[in-house]
Amino acid sequence: MIRFALNRLLLGVLTLFVLVSVSFALIRLAPGGPFDAERALEPEIRLRLEAHYGLDRPLWHQYLAYLGGLLRGDFGPSFQYRDHRVGELIASGLPVSMKIGAAALALAVFLGLAIGILAAWRRDRLLDRLLMGFAVLAQAIPNFVLAPLLVLVFAVGLGWLPAGGYGDGSLRHLLLPVVALALPYVAAVARLSRMALVEVLASEYILAARSRGLPEIRVLWVHALRPALVPVVAYLGPAAAAILTGSVVIEQTFSLPGIGRHFVQGALNRDYTLVLGVIVVVGGFVVFFNFLADLIAAWLDPRIRLR
Amino acid sequence: MVSPIASRDPAPPPTAVSRRFFALGAFALLLIACERAQPPPALDSVNAPPERAEPIVLAAEQVLRRSLSIEPESLDPHRAESLQAGHVLRDLFEGLVAEDPAGKLIPGAASSWEVEDGGRAYVSRLRPGARWSDGTPLRAADWVRSFRRAVAPETGARYAALLRPILHAEAIIAGRLPPEALGVHASSEDLLRIELERPTPSFLARLTHPIAFPVRLKRDEHGEPLRIPVGNGPFMLVERVLNSHLRLLKNPHYHAAEEVRLQEVLYLPIERSQATLARYRTNEIDWADEIPVTEAAALAAEFPGELLVLPYLGTYYFGLNASRPPFSDPRVRRALAMSLDSRRLSSAALFTPRQAAYSFVPPTLEAYSSPRPSWAGLSDEERLALARRLLAEAGYGEQRPLRFELRFNTGEDHRRIALAASALWREHLPVQVELHHEEFRVFLENRRRRATEMFRAGWVADLPDPADFLENFRSDSPRNDTAFSDPRFDRLLEEAATESDETRRLALLAEAESILLEEAVVIPLFHYASRRLIRPWVRGWQPNPLDRHPSRWLWISAHPSPAR
């Protein structure tokens, strides 16, 4: 198990390194620079700015300098937010994204599993059809439609909740974004867990359990659920990384100060260091959660360890 | 209260169907047909602030919540660049000279000034006992350090060039002299002497720009400014959460603090216009900037009297790259310029002919009368005939149509405008326009490298001065993307810069502008107007040429709590 874990960890670090290198190359290949604006700079000031940010040095030099900074935990200065360093921007945005993400993730896991189990238990009956119908719908509606719709109904129409903003980070402000963020994941978890459960329930050892006269509920909870969770966990690994690192659409629609916004806005602004910083963080999350999912899956199903 | 839209203009907003067509922006011809068929759009009347003469009754809670369409990229006055950062900075800081609600220059941090040496020096008397918002004294030496930092190339200030009239500023910006050589000196603790290269009539207006604000630095003049900036303006920043809000409270140390009515200003950066509108509807903001064109007519109906469309000093235009064919031929440029009916274009693209541009410098400047190109006096038929003849002379006709590429940065408004323009040209001339859009920074880089043929551009003035528009086309300007180079034009600008008589100066500038229009390297399409929603209880603002509305003048009138 430890060997397995170390193996995966090493692979993860390597993945991150490749990710940073490719992203660095890609963003620097994009035409247009961070200092281009409708009001063009005086040539001398442009030179000084480029020198200040090290853009006047050869690209390989900049790349090595950036990697060196990363190893020391320094993401560099932001090109767009010149009063701030990228590390600060991430430190202020990440907790917000993670708070909303964690709530959405919890909702996705618990509500999703509950729906999935309920549907599997009542498979092919009316309740199953209704729940799965809801899940298909929830998964099909993109969040750039869902989020404004929620605002329109619950903020503008009914006036129960604010239309946006983080406020003091209270439930009132977070309810709509969390629901909008979680709903597609709730649906995905529900469908996955139902599918896996139904499959497991049809297998021979469950047949054996039933033939021993075990009650259906016990079969479901004790014997079927654990193996059925493997695909759900495999899905939740990367999904958790995506949820926790902020959704651009949700954060823009609700004007939330998370790091998801920095990704798109940073790329448009050619804020090289900010975009790379966000990539490193998101990449780190993806690697970590995949690693975690691998471990949990291995724990859930010993066959995985042997492969 | 008076409701200017509902009462003056009974025209219904466009129907849902036609609005959808506008929004799609796919068929420019159809779009123009729609425009013809429709009654004058409702937006036309929305250009004046509601006139209110009631007595001042203050609301108990003097809190203003303003939207910003982007997060201010910096609160360092020297490094900030966006209009949005400018709004916040004008609340946090004050230059030597300030503006009243109508944009007129008034004493700011300087209580008075004297002009010496025939306009070559300004001696400002700083207000006695002036303080930063943290209570520490603000002395003449602080101003000297701030001005030096503004022009030092290390600071990397995009707007450093606004201070170019100051003695040696140009050489310092270019790195030829140290910042200490700048002609700004503290004669005593409260006397600041600024020497100029030569008399510059627009100099006082330049001092209202953030580049001329005092910046409190950590230690020495090469130090970095403070993280939560300490300013000298009517408000002070007490809380900032990036991408969430900026909370400003009234600054008790401000010299005119007793005149400032607002106790608190909350700036909320909201990127999406739909999110801005939702939060205006739910009364989370009182002041919503940058309302999309396509929404305006419907919003005017939804919020009678609250949608304000106010012209300001900015021009949207097409630039023609004179350094490469086909636009190296002035006949081709003129033909396209004279055949584009900016009135129809403005109607089609902005749903109002009101903003149509006939000159490059907007007509909003009182003392300056913009010239018209020579073809302005011709009838429509004569102009089109002349345009066809010019194109024929240049070798283009039905057999060999003029092909060119019109580039714009990705955006629904730009697309609609480009489509409308190309449709108007194709209607009358043997031309084939290829529309091409690029992501903003890519577009700007290509423009700067002069790799484009015809491109969209916009200029928003930083000074109420025609020179601010025209300087961009000097042959040595870094912003001259048209590659326009005309010694007559350069000479006129040079003469205007040294002309101390204001009437003469404006006449020289008008002459320069007429060359610019006649050479047709720019095709002005329309002048900018801001579109914003302001709740009727927000008072104290007036339209002004640069569309600046510092919170210093604003207040909240007593009003019933809004019904939902």
Interface residues (C-beta under 8 A of the other chain):
Chain A: A30 P31 G32 G33 P34 D36 A37 E38 R39 A40 L41 E42 P43 E44 I45 L47 R48 L49 H52 Q80 Y81 R82 D83 H84 L89 S92 G93 P148 V151 L152 A155 V156 G159 P162 A163 G164 G165 Y166 E251 Q252 T253 F254 S255 L256 P257 G258 R261 Q265 L268 N269 R270
Chain B: E71 E73 S74 L75 D76 R79 E81 P153 E154 G156 A157 R158 Y159 A160 A161 I173 A174 G175 P225 R227 V241 L242 N243 S244 H245 L268 P269 I270 E271 R272 Q274 A275 A278 R279 R281 T282 E284 E439 F440 R441 V442 F443 L444 E445 N446 R448 A457 G458 W459 P478 R479 D481 R564
